[in-house]
Amino acid sequence: MKLAVASGKGGTGKTSLACALARALGGRAALLDCDVEEPNAGIFLKPSIDSETTVASPVPVIDPGRCKGHGRCQEVCEYNAIKLFNGKPFLFGHLCHSCGGCVIACPEGAITERPRPIGVTRSGMAGDIFFADGLLNIGEAAPVPLIKAVKKLAPPDRDLIIDCPPGTSCPMINSVKDADLCLLVSEPTPFGLSDLKIAVETLRKTDIPHALIINRSDKGDGEMERWCAEEKIEILLKIPFDIEIARAYSRGKTMLEARPEYAAALRSIYARLKAEAEA
């Protein structure tokens, strides 16, 4: 099963929970950290990295000698990465999404592409757990190609856990894409509920089944639970605030190292979700 772990906002405990779930599943698990702008699952799992690969993205190269200034490249670029000034095209490289449309559209064939390194993917083992993540180069504005490269490292014979970037923009959507189910992690604050609503709306538009785990559940006023009941969103687990879990987190350890009794609950949740996905 491909299980995405996501949150509408940062700081909910999403990565910590994803790593704890991987620890609970043990040798049948693979964890992909797709938060390539700030990967931190490795802090908890402490993998031994045995492979690192540079990932490049194609970017346009404009030959001014062949360009006639027709402007077709500007017309087809949905991201405004190419603009004409005094009949001469100028490339805003940080806006380019490497779609290749300008190459196809140019009637003079004045545009070609060259690879530009955008980051690296890393993979290895954390004990008996397969681990992979990506690290986007500083200054790169488009993490999606690197996220796709990380997802390609997923072994076919393991239960897959995808630690998604926070939020609901393109990086999260591409991370959760093709997942059998998305496990949302939130906290019962006004900000947490507001961003949870956006995350649920996003998942509904992409037709990805989803359920919820509430972290620091005893700090809320019940509003999140009431909203979930109205929207028929199942709450699979509530984790109350626990100073021992917080201390373990501050030392780069998962919640299971502070409260090993949660391992059985996480395995049970995963087994149930997997059975439902297969059905």
QUIMOLIN-V57456 format. One record per backbone hydrogen bond with DSSP energy under -1.0 kcal/mol. CO is the residue of the C=O (numbers start at 1). NH is the residue of the N-H. E is the energy in kcal/mol with one decimal. If there is no record, write none. Layout:
{{CO;NH;E} {CO;NH;E}}
This chain:
{{1;160;-2.3} {2;180;-2.1} {2;181;-1.3} {3;162;-2.8} {4;183;-3.6} {5;164;-2.4} {6;185;-2.2} {7;167;-1.3} {13;17;-2.3} {14;18;-2.6} {15;19;-2.5} {16;20;-2.0} {17;21;-2.6} {18;22;-2.0} {19;23;-2.4} {20;24;-2.3} {21;25;-2.0} {22;26;-2.2} {26;29;-2.2} {28;159;-3.1} {29;130;-1.8} {30;161;-2.9} {31;132;-1.8} {32;34;-1.0} {32;163;-2.9} {34;36;-2.0} {35;38;-1.3} {36;136;-2.4} {40;43;-1.0} {41;45;-2.4} {42;46;-2.2} {48;125;-1.5} {51;123;-2.2} {53;121;-2.6} {55;118;-3.0} {55;119;-1.3} {57;116;-1.9} {59;114;-2.2} {61;112;-2.4} {63;66;-1.1} {63;67;-1.6} {71;75;-1.9} {72;76;-2.1} {73;77;-1.1} {81;92;-3.8} {83;90;-2.8} {85;88;-1.5} {88;85;-3.0} {90;83;-2.1} {91;93;-1.0} {92;95;-2.0} {100;104;-1.6} {101;105;-2.3} {102;106;-1.8} {110;63;-3.0} {112;61;-2.8} {114;59;-2.6} {116;57;-2.5} {118;137;-3.3} {119;55;-3.0} {120;135;-2.7} {121;53;-2.5} {122;133;-2.3} {123;50;-2.0} {123;51;-1.5} {124;131;-2.5} {125;48;-3.0} {126;129;-1.5} {129;126;-3.1} {130;31;-2.8} {131;124;-2.3} {132;33;-2.9} {133;122;-2.8} {135;120;-1.7} {137;140;-1.9} {143;147;-2.1} {144;148;-2.5} {145;149;-1.6} {146;150;-2.1} {147;151;-2.2} {148;152;-1.3} {150;153;-1.5} {151;154;-1.4} {159;30;-2.3} {160;3;-3.0} {161;32;-2.7} {162;5;-3.2} {163;34;-2.2} {169;173;-2.3} {170;174;-2.7} {171;175;-1.5} {172;176;-2.4} {173;177;-1.1} {176;179;-2.0} {181;4;-2.4} {182;211;-1.6} {183;6;-1.9} {184;213;-2.5} {186;215;-3.2} {187;189;-2.4} {189;193;-2.8} {190;194;-2.3} {191;195;-2.4} {192;196;-2.0} {193;197;-2.2} {194;198;-1.3} {195;199;-2.2} {196;200;-2.7} {197;201;-2.2} {198;202;-2.2} {199;203;-2.4} {200;204;-2.4} {201;205;-1.7} {202;206;-1.2} {203;208;-2.3} {209;182;-2.6} {211;184;-2.9} {212;236;-2.9} {213;186;-2.0} {214;239;-3.0} {216;219;-1.8} {217;220;-1.0} {222;226;-2.1} {223;227;-2.3} {224;228;-2.4} {225;229;-2.0} {226;230;-2.0} {227;231;-2.2} {228;233;-2.8} {234;212;-2.6} {237;214;-2.3} {239;216;-1.3} {239;217;-1.8} {242;246;-2.2} {243;247;-2.2} {244;248;-2.2} {245;249;-2.5} {246;250;-2.1} {248;253;-2.4} {249;252;-2.0} {254;257;-1.2} {255;259;-3.4} {259;262;-2.0} {260;263;-1.7} {262;266;-2.4} {263;267;-2.4} {264;268;-2.2} {265;269;-2.3} {266;270;-2.4} {267;271;-2.6} {268;272;-2.1} {269;273;-2.4} {270;274;-2.7} {271;275;-2.1} {272;276;-2.2} {273;277;-2.5} {274;278;-2.5} {275;279;-1.7}}
